[in-house]
Amino acid sequence: MPLHDVRTQRPSDEHFTLFGRFAIGRTSRCLWAEGKALALNERATDLLITLVDAGGRIVSIEQLQQHVWPGSSVSATSVQALVSQLRTVLGDDRDVIETVPRRGYRFAAEWCDIRDEWVGPDGRSDAVDPAKCALRDMLQAGRRDERAAGSLDDDIEHPPLIGRDAELSELLMLAPKHRLITLTSPAGNGKTRLAHEAALRTAPLFRDGVAYVDLVDLTLPELIADVIAAKIRPFSPHASSGSAGLVEQLTDRRMLLVIDHCDHLAQEVAALVETVLNATEVCLIVCAEAPLFIAEECVLPLAPLRFGGRSSFDAAPDVPDTPASDACRLLVAQLEASGVWPSAERIGTTSERTCTVPFDAILEPISRALSGNPLALALAARQIARAVRGRTTIASALEDWYARWRRLTLHRTGSHEVATGPAALVSSVVAMAYATLDTAAQHVLCCVSLISGPFDLADACAVSIRPEETGTRDAEDRLQTIMSSLIDAGLVDADPSADPGGPLEVPRPVRRFALEILTHRSDYADLSVRHAKWVVQKISPPPGRDGAPADPRRDHAPTIADLRRALGFSSSAGYPRIVVELLRHSGPVWIGARLASEWLAWIRRVLEHDPSRPALKVRDHMLLYLSVAQSVQHVASTADVIASWWRVYELATACADDGNRVLALSLLLMRSLEAGFNDDSPELLMQVRARILHECATSSSHRGFALLHGALLTFDGRHDEAISLFSPPDENAWPVGERQETNTPDYVAVVSDNALAMSLWLTGAHTISHPLLLRALQDARQSTDPIARCATAMLACVLCLLEGNTQRVAQQARLLLEIAQRNGLQGWTSVGRSFLQWTRAIDETHDEACALTRLALGNLARGHTTIVDLVVLERFCGLVLSKVDVSILIPQLEQMIVNLPGGGRRWLMPEAWRVYAVIQHRAGLPAEKVHAALEQAAHEARQQRASLLWRRISATREHIVSSHKAEESHDTTT
């Protein structure tokens, strides 16, 4: 009976017990395996049930005789025959029945009872846990859950899972019962592969999915929690850092974390895991070489794959039908995956198929020599496959590889029969191939092993050839020959279907071996510096607009592991300039990996000067603080961001760097646009305004200060002056819309383009009739930088809002929100959300209207306002008057209007006076006061020459006048 049919029966009709891939029907007395009934007589089934019911205790032969043959007298041989029959049916899982010499037998596997696990205490079938039922269905069908997709490195091709049925079954049985399971074994035994498969299959048990965390390259223990948090979906860039932040993110989540390669951080990982277990409901699978030794830990040791017994290498086995061992089957599967095993001579990879002579006589000894270690078998298969591709026969390649392994074993241990220790097994397989290389090839392998990800020949040349030799034809040809030999030796991976210059990669075990050798070489420091400089060159944007990458090999960019290695070496070995360049340009890589907190941690480590390292120059400090300011935009509070940019400005002033002074002020100016949409202080614009005016007064020669001053003129409502400044009559001047060739986004051009477009639009220009406005709008949209794009989208929202084009406001608000959320820009996210809430609120969405009204009144209480606040106060005037008494509201509005000029936001005054008049009218105040406010609004609009705002004021005046006339007519009639 298929497992998914079990739930269709009443619990009283059938009772199933599950172990591994098997199910025992207690009522039907049948044994099922993967949905198929097995041929097993009733006495053998009774014996199996008796052993299972013993709960792991030893059952003597006498007890088995009484249970299976009650009232009859049979010999011990009959029991042994039944056990033998049962083991034959169980096949590869025969070891679940364990013989205890002179005492009896015991059942040595985890099991569970369906009625105990799936049916509630009332015995009703609808009490079944649907998550566990779904899990059983998936296990029976061999399917995987989509909740694990994207979280477990699904783009990586994993080796086949062969010979791990018992271990997988045990792990799947333990998963629902234990919150922490630690898989332990020496390196290469398949912990990662088993954990990956178990996570995919148990995903239905976890509402919030599965996350895989690899700590292999992490060197800063204090960042373990942040690295784990970066893998949790959805990612929260502004959550607290450290273990507290991780616990905050995991609270109320039901998910599975798989933590791999954590032995070098075992103590810190153990402390963090214990914290997570105590504070959350998360479950964990940890892969390590030793237990974590903490409470609630369930340790599951993982043995090597089963390999065959000893036999003559030159002769076939005595029993030709003997099934291939698990290790042999995996070796064959790896060879077949390499495409070198002829189909006519293929060896079976399932337990039902047998090896074909003579290859079984070669493969089994190889599997036994490698002690069934899956990773060692995979590496051996890679080397053998490469030899076959070199036009060697399969048999010759196998015999040659085994002969070389025996010579290596003899050399190291003095005997062919002494097995290599588990810790050295994988490295020994790599060493055997490494020893066949000449000195030049060994040198190149060590050099390219510094690169953690894919690379091409140009990258290999950069890290392995001295700078003075780079570019010579002979050196490049020699390198290409060496790379071909490394590929043939199975030490470098290359896609056979790709172009000759396609991506290459050093497998992780080979890389680990080569780096171990490299650390003992005299030229280790020189090669590490070369690698660090290669990383700098790859991440540094070439000259181009907004720093857009122009490197044609961008898809071979350095990985996070490359950055960690380069930073770790350069900071400890005393290369401050390299460290500064690495941290300056690596921001997009860290942010893209959701590890901005690690970027910030590296910067702060460098800034905390160690007397044993060379001191940083003032300019280096400035560049590092520039990186700090860029990184904290994604992880820190508003106050930290603003403080960091002011620090950049101060240090840039100290080293007379006008470019970065302007950069800091332009970003602070754009930051001030967020005030009122979040917790930013409205005083920020006043501080930036004062500093820009001071720079202009001191006659700074940098054009950027004048352009920023032009933006201030726009915000101050002096639109004609701003337009004149942005489009000077001097043809030699740098007009708005032209950007200089720099390695960073030109935020000054972004600010000035947007300010010019705003001034032109408010004074009545249109894109068709005004080429300068068209050019400003086009240039403002050309930037690829997320902050610049957010500022441009906000400008579009403001102008469309004033035009009354709700559809366009919603479109631009969605764009702004998408860009801000994707790049972790919390302030701009608040801006986009406010505009989008407005478009929903005007469709009479009460919750949105209430939220916007609360925000507007909160800003009003601080004497501040935004354009969204003003339209909200007008549109939902009735709701506003119901929340705040008129005697409080009117003085707050008056104080807000008084604050606008001093806060550098005079351009809002016509709209503020107009809304003030509308609220007075709706509150029933005298008409004289209403008309006085409208007259003041019109006066401000005429003074600013803001024809767009003047039209809005005129429309409001007509509406109020007609309303007053209607009221007077009604009173007269009454």
N, C-alpha and C positions, 0 to 999 in steps of 0.2 A: 504494500500500500504506500503510495507517495506520501511524503511528510505533510504536504499542504492539504491532503485529504483528511488528516487526523482531526482537524478542528471541525469537520462537518459531522462527526459522530458525537453522540452524547458521551460524557466522561465515563459513565457506567458501562458503556459498551466496549470500550477498548482502553488499554492502559499501556503507554509507550515509555520505554526508557532509552535515552540517547547516550551514546558514547562514540566519540570520533565521528566517522562517517556512517555509523551503524545505528539502527533502531531496532529494539526488541519489542514485539507485540506480546504483552503478557497474556491476553485472552486468546489471541489467535495462535500463540506459540510459534511465531514466525520471526526470522531475522531478516532485516532489510538493510541494503547498502545503496545509498544514493538513489533511492526510489525503486530499486529492484529487489525482489525477493530472492534469497539465497537458498540453495538446496542444503538443508540441515535437518537431520531427524529429530524427533521429539525428545529423546533422551539427551542428545547433545545440547539442545536448547535448554532443557531443565538444568543441566550442569552449568551452563553459562549464567542462567538466572540465579542459581545458588551462589555462584562466585560473586556476582554483582551485588546481591543482597547482603553479602558478608561485609560490605563497606570497607574493603581494603584489608580485612583481617585474613589470616591464613586459615584455609579450610583443609582439614585432614582428609586423607583418602577414606577413612572410616565414615566421616560425616557425609562425604559425597556419595558413598555407597548407600547410606540410609536415605538420602534425599532423592536420589535418582532411581534406586531399586528398593523402594520400601517393602519390607517383609521378605526380601529375597537375599540370598547369600551369593555374592559374586566375588571374583578375585580382583586384586589390585590391577591386574593386567587389563581388565575391562575398562577401568577408570582411565588408565593411561591411553587406551585405544580411543576413547571418546575425546580426551584432551587433544590427541594427535589429529583426530578428524576435525575438531573445532578450529585448531590452529591452521589447518590447511584451508578451511573456508575463509578465515580472517585474512589470509595472505600476508601482505606487508605489515599488517597490524597484529601479527601473531604474538608479538611480545607483550600484549596486554594481559595475557595469561602467563603468569610468572611461576616457575617451579622453585619451590623452597626445599632444598635437599633434606630428606629424612623427616619432613614435617607435612608437606602437602602442596597446595597451590593457592595463589591469591590473584585477585583481579587488580591490575596495576594501572588503571586509567581513571580520569575524571569522568563522571557521568551525571546525568540529571534526569529527573522524572517529569514528563510533560504535565501530568496533573498537579504535581507539586509546584511547578514553575509557571504554568500558564493558566490554571483554573483557580478561581477565587474560592474562599472558604465555604461559600454557599453551594459550591459544586455546579454553578450555572456556566454554560458554555460561553455566555456573553461577557464573562469576567476575564476572558483571555486578554493578555497584554498584547495589543496590536503591534507594538514595536518588536517584541520578541517573536511574534508569529511571522512578521515580515522578514526578520533575520533568518528564521528557520527556512522560509521559502527561498530566500536568496542563497543560503548555503546549499540547499538541495539542488537548485538550478545553476549554481556556480556563478551567480550574477553579482554585480557590484552596485553600490548605492551612489547616486549622483551627488549626494551631499558631501562626499569626499573629493569630488572632482575639483581640480584647481587648487587643492590644499596639500596634495601629496606628490608634488613633482610629477604630474601625469605626463609631462612632455619627455620624461626620461624613460628610455626603453629598459625595462627590468628583465633580468634573466628569468627563465622558466622556474616555477616552484616545483621541484621534483624531490620526492622522498621525504617530504615534510608533512604528510597527511596527519600523522599522529600528533606531532607538535602543534600543527595548526588547529586540530580539533581540541587539544587540551587548552590552547590559548583562547579559543573561542568559548570554551566552557568557563574559563576563569574570568573572562572579561565582564560578564554581568554580575559577578560576585565580589570582585576586588577592584578598588579604585586605583590602586597602584600595582602594576606588574612590571618587574624588571627582568628583561631578557639578558642573560649573562652567558658569555663564551669568549674565547680568544678571537682576535681579529680574523675576519674572513669566513666565519662559520655561518653567515647568513642571517644575522639578527635583523638587519635593516629590511631585507627582503621579506622575512616572515612578519615583522611588525607592519610593514606596508600592506601586505595581503590581509592580515587580520583587521587592520583599520578600515580597509575598503569593505570588508564583509560585515563588520559590526556597526557600520555607520547608521543603520536604522535605529539603533538603540540611543542615539545621541541627537537630540532635537536641533542643536546648534552646529552639528557637523563635526569634522575632524580637521586638525591642523598638524602639520609636520614641521618640526624645528630641527635644523641641523646646526650644531654648535662647533663643527670641526675647525673652522678658521677663526672663531672668536677668541680674542686675546685679552679683553678687558672684562674681568669677572663681574664688575658692578653693572654691566649692561645685559646680563643674561635675561632679566625680566623684560627689558625693552625689546630685545630680539624676539622673544616669545610673543610679546604683545603685537609686534609688527606682522605676525602671521595670523592673527585673529581677525576674522571677517564679521561685520564690517570694521575696518580700521578706523580708530579714533585718534587723529593726530594731536589733539589737544588734551588728551588724558594725562593724568599725572605719571611721572616716570618712576622707575624702580618697582619694587615688589608691591608697594601700595597701589600704584597705578595698574599693575597687572591684576591684582585682586579685584580692583574696582571694575575692570573690564570683564572679568570672568564671573562676577557676582550674578546670580540668577541665570547662569548659562548651564546647559547640560550638553557637554561636548567632550571629545577625546583629544588629548594632546599626545603626540608621539615625539619624544625627545631623543635625538640620536647623537652619537660621537661626543659624549660629554665627560669622558674619563679625565681629561686634563683640567676639568672644572668640577670634579666630583663633589668636593666639599660644599662649594657654593650652590651647585644644583640641588644637592640633598636638602640644604636649608630652605631653598626657595620652594621645592616640591612639598616639603612639610608645611610651609606656610599656606600654599595653595590648597592642600588637602584639608587643612583645618578651617579655612575661611570660605571655601567654595564647594560646589558639588561636581567639579570637573574630575574626570578620570584620566589616568596617564599610563602610557607604556614607555618605559625608558630602556634604551639599548646601551649596554655598558659591559665592560669586561669584568666588573665586580659589582656586587650589590651596593645599594646606597646606605644600607644599615639604618633605616628609619622605621618608625611604627607604621603598621598597616601595609608594609611592603610584602608582596607575594613574588618570590624569586623563582624564575623558570629557567633552569640551565638548558643550554642548547648544545647538544652533542654534534660531532661531525656526521656527515652522511654515512650510511652503512656501506661498507666496501667488502669485496669478496675475500675468501680465504686464500691462503698461499697455494699456488700451483706452479707447475713448471712453465716458464715463460715460452718455451719453444713448443709446448704441446697443448692441445685443447683440453678443456676440463674433462674429468672422468664422466660426468653426466652432461650430455650435450643439451638437454632440455632445461638445465638450470637457469632460472631467470637472472637477468643482469642485475647487479647490485644498484642501489640508488646512486652511488657515486659514479658508476660507469654510465648509467643512463643520463646523468647530468653532463658528463663529459661528451657523450654522443650528441646531446641536444645542443651544446655549445658549438661543436664542430659543424652540425647541420645549420645552425644560425649563421655561421661564417660562410656557408655555401660551398663547402668543399667535400661533402660526403655524397658520393654517387647514390642515386635513389635505388639502383639495383643492388647495392651492397649495404643498404641502410640497416643500422641496428635499431631494434625497437626501443622506444622510450617509455613504454608502459609495462606494467607488470605482466600482462598477458603475452607479450612478445619476447622473444629470446634473442640473444646475441648470435651473430653469424660468424662461423669460423672462417678465417683465422683471427679476425680482428678482436674477438673477445679475449683471446689469449694475450693480446697486447694491451688492450684497454684496462682490463681488470688489474694487472700489476701496476699500471700508472696510477689508477684510482687509489690502490692500496698504498703506493709510495707517497702519495699526497695526503694520506690519512683521511680521505673523504672531505677535505676542506673545500667548500664551494668556490671561494674566491681563487684559491690556488688552482683548482680545476679549470676555472674560466680563463685564467692567465695562460695555463698550459695549452688549452684549446686554441687560444689566440695565436700562440707561437707556432703550434703545429699547423694551423690553417695557413699562416703566412708561408711556411715552408712548402706546403702543397701548392700554393699559388706560384711558387718559384719553380714549377714544373717537376716537383718531386712527387713520387707516388705516395699514396696515403700510408701504406704499410712501411715504406722507407722512412717517412717523416716520423711516424710513431716510434719505430725502432730506434731511430737516431736520437729523438728527444729522450727516450727512456734510458738509453746508454749514457747520454751526457748527464742525466740526473744521477745515475748510479755512480758515475765517476765523481760528481760533486759530493755525494754522500760519503763515498770512500775517503775523499780528501779531507772532509770536515770531521768525520767520526772514526775513521779507520776501519769501517766495516760497511758492507752493503746492506746489512740487516738492521742497522740501528736507524729508527725513524727520526726524522727531523722534528724538533720540538714545535708545539703549536704556535708559539710566539714568533718563531723565525721561519715558519713554513712559507708564508706568502712572499716575504722578502727574498727567500732562497730561490723561489721560482723566477723572480725578477732578476736576481743576481746571476743566474745561469745564462739568461739572454744578454745581460749587460757584459758578461765576461767575453762574449764573442765579438764585441765591438772593438774597433781600433781606438786609439787615444782621442782622435778628433771627434769621432762619433760620440764617445763618452762625454767629452766636453760639451758638445751641442745639446745632448740629452739633459745634462745637469742645468744648462742655461735655460732651455725652454721649459724645464720643470718649474722655474720660478713663475711662469705664467699659469694662472689658475684655470683659465677658461680656454675657449677656442682661439686659435691664432693662425696667421698665414706665414708665408716665407719671409715677407718683409718684416714682420714682428720677430720672427726667429733671428733674422739678420741683426735687428736692433739690439737684441739682448745677448747674442753669442759672438758677434764679430766686433773687433775693436773699431772705434770711430774712424781711425785713419784708414782702415781697410774697407769701410763701408762704401758701396757704390762701384767697386771694381768688378769687372766682369768675371774674373777668375774666382774671386771670393764667393760671388753669388752662385756660380756654377758648382763650386765645391760644396756649398751649403745644400744645394738641391740634391746632390748625390748623397750627401750624408743623411738628409731627411728621408730619402728613398730607402736607405739601408735601415734606418730606425723603424720605418713602417714595415719593412720586410721582417724585421726581428720581432714584430708584435709589440714594440715599446711605444709606438705613437699610432694613434687612430687616425684614419683618413677615410672619407666616404668614397668608396670605389666608383660610385656613379657620378661624383662631382668632377669639376674641372681639375686639372693638375695643380692649379694654384688655389684650390678650394681650402676650406677650413681644416685645420689639424688640431689634435688635442692629445695631451698626455694623460693616460688613465690615472686615476687617483692613487692606486697602490704603487704604480711605477713612479709617479711624482713624489710620493712620500719616500721611497727608497733613494731616488736621485738627490733629493734635498738633504737627506741624512748624510750622503757622501759629500755633498757640496759644503756643508757646514764645517767639514774637517779639511777643506782645501785652503791653501794659502791665498788664493784669489777670491775667496768668498765675499769679502767686503767690496772689492771692485765690481764683481758681477751683480751684487745686490744694489749698488749705486746705479749701475747701468739699467737694471730693472726698474728702479724707482724713477729714473729719468724717462724711461719708456712710458711709464704710467702717466707722468706729467705731460709728455708730448701727446699722448692719446686723449687725455681729458681736457687739454687746453683748447679752447675754441680758436680757430684761425681767424684772421681779420675778416670781418664781414658784417653785414647789417645785423644789429641786435645780437651779435655773437652766434649767429646760426651756424650749426656744425656744417663744415664743408668737406670733412674727411670721407673719402669714398669707402673707407674700411670701417665705418662707424659700427657695423654689426659685430666687429671683433673688439669692441671697447673693453677696457679692463673690468674685471668683476669686483665685487666687494672684497673678496679674498685678496685680490691684487692690491687694493688700497690698504687693507689692514697690514699686509706684509711690508709694503713700501713705507707706510707711516711708522710701523713698529721699528724697522731697521733705521730709517733716517733720523728719527727722534732719539733713539738710544745711541747711535753711532756719531751724533754730532754733525748733522747736515741740515741746519736750520732753514737755509734757502729752499732746499728741496721740500722740506716739511710745509713751509709757507705756500709754495706753489701747489702742492698736493691738496692742501686744505682750501685754498682759494678756488680751485676749479672743479673740485669733486662734489660740490653741492648737489647738482642734478642727479648724480649717481646715488648718493645717500638718500635723497628725498624720494627718488623713484623706487628705492628698496624699502621705503617707509622707515628709514633709520636715521632721520635727522637728529635724533637725540644722541646717537653715536658720533655723528659728525661734530656736534657741539661738545661732546665729551673729549674728543681728540684735540679740539681747539683749546679747550680750557687746560688740558694737560700740558700743552706746549706753552701757554701763557703763564702757567705756574712755574716760574723759572727754577730750574735745578742748577745750583752752582757748578755741578760737574759738567754741564753742557755749555756751549758757547752762548753768550747773551744775544738776544734779538735786538736789532736796530729799531729805531722809532718807526721807520717805514714798515718794517716787518710786523711790528705791533699793530700798526694801522690796518695792514692788509688782513691780519688775523681777526681783528675786531670787525672788519668788513664782512668776513666770513661768518663771524658770530651773529652779526645783525641779519645776514641773509638766512642763517639757519634757524634763529629763534622765531622768525616769522611763521614757522611751521610747527613749533612745539611750545612756545613760551607765551606768557600773558602779554597784554597790550603794553603795560608799563615796562616790561623787560625789552620789548621790541624798540620802543621809543628811546629808552635809555641807551641801548646799544647803538642806535643811529646817531645820537648826540655824541657818544664816545668816538665814533668814527669821524664825525665832523671835527672834534677837538684834536684828535691825533693827525688828521689830514691838514689842519691848520698849522700844527706844530712842524710838519715837514713840508709846508708850502705846496701841498698837492691840491690845486684848485679843482681838478677834475673830480676827485672824490669828495671834496667839500660840496660841490654842486650836486653830486650824486646823493649825498646824505640829505641835503636840504630838499631836493626834489622828491625823494621818497617820504620824508617827513611831511612835505606839503600834500602829497597824495594820501598819506595816512590821515591827515586832518580831515579829509573828505568823509571818513568813516565815522567821525564824531556825531553822536546823536542816534546812530544806528546800533551802537553797542555801548560799552562802558567807557569809551575814550572820553577824556576831558575836553570840553569845548575850548579850553584855554590853549590847546596845542597850536592851533592856527595862529593865535596871537603871538606865541613864542617864535614860531617859524617866520611869521611876517616881520617881526622886529629884527630878527637876524638877517633876513634877506635885505631889508631896508638899510641895515647897518653896512652890509657888504657893498651895496650900491653907493652909499654915501662916502665910503672910503675909496671909491673909484677903482674897484677891482677890474683888472683887464680881461677877466674871463667873460665871454659872451653869455654863458649860462646864467649868471646872476641877473643880467638884464632881462633875459627871457622869463626867469622866475618872477621878476618884478612885474612883467607884463601879465602873468597869470594872476598876481595879486590885484592888479588893476581891474581885471575881469571880475574877480570876486567882490571888489569894492564898488562895482557898478559903473566904473569909468571906461565904458566900452570903446568909445572913440579913441581914447588915448592908448588903450590896449591894442586896437587894430592898427593904429599908426606905428606902435613900437614893433609889432610882429611883422609888419610889411613895410620896412623902411625904404625911402626913395633911393638910397645909395645902392647901386647895382652890385658893388663889391661886398656888401654886407652879407652875412649868412642868413638867408631868409628862413622863415618857419617852413617846415616840411622837408628840409634837407638834413640828413643825419650824417654825422661824422663816422668814419670807419673806426670802430672800437671793438674791443673784445667783450663788452658788457652792453646790456640794453641801454639805449639813450633815453633815460627817463625825462631829461629836460625837454627833448623834442616831443615826447609824448604829452607832457604837461602843457607845453606851449601850443601844440596842435589842437588839443582839446579846448584850451582856453580861447584860442582864436575862433574855433568853430562855435563856441558858446556865445561869444560876443557878437559875431556876425548873425547868428540865428536870432538872438534876442532883439537885435536892432533891425530885423526885418529882411535879411538876405535869404535867398533860396538857392539850392544847389544848381538849378538849371541856369539861373540868371547871374550867378556870382561865382566865377571860376576859382577865386581864392578860397571860398568856403568849401567848394567841391574838393580842392586840393588838400585842405586841412583835414576834412573828414576821411579822405582816402588814406592819407599818411597816418592818421591816428589809428586806422584799422590794420596797418601793415605789420605792426609789431607782433612778434611771436612770444614775447615775455608774458607770463600769466598776470602779473600785477598791472602791466601796461594795458593788457586786454580788458582787465576788470575795470580800470579807470575809463576806458573808452566806452564800454558797455554801460557804465553808470551815466556817463554824459548823454548817451542815447536815451536812457530811461528818463532822465530829467527833461530833455527837450520834448520827447513824445508825451510825457505827462502834462507839460504845459500846453501842448497842442491838443490835448484831449484824445489822443490816439491810444486807446486802451489795449488794442490788439498788439500794437508795436511795443508797448511797454511790457506786456507779458512775454513777448518773444525775446526782447533784450534782457529781461530779468532772468529768464530761464538760462540764457547763455551765460550771464554773469554768475549765476548760482552754480552752474555746471563747472565753469573754469575754477571758481573759488574752491569748491568742494574737492575737485580732483587734485588741486595743488595744496590743500590744507591751509588756505587763507581764511582764517576764521572771521576777521573783520569784514572782508568783502562778502563772505557768505551771509553775514547779517544784513548787509546792504541789499544784496540780491533778494533775500527772503522778504525784506520789507516791501520792496516794489512788487514782488509777486503776490504778497498778501493783499496789497492794495487792489490788484486786478481781481482777486477773488472776493474781497470784501464788498466791492461795488455791485457784485451780483447778489447782494443781500445775504452773504455768508456771515451769520451773527458772530461766530467765534473769532473769525479773522478780524471783523470790525472791532470787537472788544479788545483784542490783543493790540491792534494798531492804536486804538484810543488810549489804552494804558501807557504805551510807549510815548505817545505825543504829550500826554499830560505829565508824564515823568520828566521829559525834556523841558516842558514849559515851567515846571517847578524849579528847574535849575537855571531858568532864564535863557534857555537855548531852544532851537527849533531846526528842523530840516524841511526840505520841500515836501516830503511825504507827510510830515506832521501837519503842515499847513493845509494840504488838500483833505487830510483826514478830519481836521477840526472843522472844515467847511462842510464836507459831505455828511458827517455824522454829528452835526451840531446838536441835534436833539439828545443823542446819547451822551455827549460831552456835558450838556447842561444838566442832565439827570445825575451825573456823577460829581460835578463840582458846582458849588454855589456861585452865582454871578458875582457876588461881592468879592470872591477870591479869584475867579477866573479873569475878570477884566483887568485888575492890577497886574496879574501875571503876564497877560498879553502885552500890556503897556511896557512892562519891564523888559520883556523879550525884544520888543521893537527897539527900545533904547539901547540894548546890548549889541544889536546887529552891526552898527558901524564900527564900534570898538573891537568887535570880534573878527573884523575883516570880511563880513558877509552882507555888506550893504546891498548887494544885488537882489537880495530877498525882500527888501523893504517894501517895494510896491505890492508884492503878493501878500506880505504880512499885514500891511494896512488894509488891503482889500478883505482878507479873511477876518480881520478885526471888525470891520464894518458889518460883514455878514452876521457875525456872532452877536453884535450889538442889536442888529435888526431882529434876529430870531429870539433874543432875550427880551424884546419889547422895550428897549431903551428909546429915548426921544429921537425923532427923525433928524433933528439938528445935529446930534452927535454922529449919527450914521453918515449923513452927507458930509460932515467935516472929515471923517475918516476916509471916505471915498475921495474927497478932494485932495487930501494929503497923499493918498496912494497914486492918484493921477499926476500930482506934482512930482513925486519921486520918479515915476515912469518917464515923464517928459524930460526930467533932468538927466536921467541915464540914457535917454533916447531908446528905451526898450519898448519898441512898438508892439511886440508880442504880448508883453505884460499889460500895456495900455489897452489893447483890445479886450483882454480879459476883464479889466476894470470897467470898461465901457459897458460890456455885456452885463456885469453885475449891477451897475448903476441903473440900467434900463429895467432890469428885473425888479429891483427894489422900488424904483419909482412907480412902476405899474402895480406892484403889490400895495404901495401906500394909497394909490388912487382907488384900487379896488376896495380897500378897507374904508376909505372916506365915503365912497359911494354906498357901501353897505350900511355905514353909520347913518348917512342921510336918509336912506330908505327906511331904516328902522325908526 
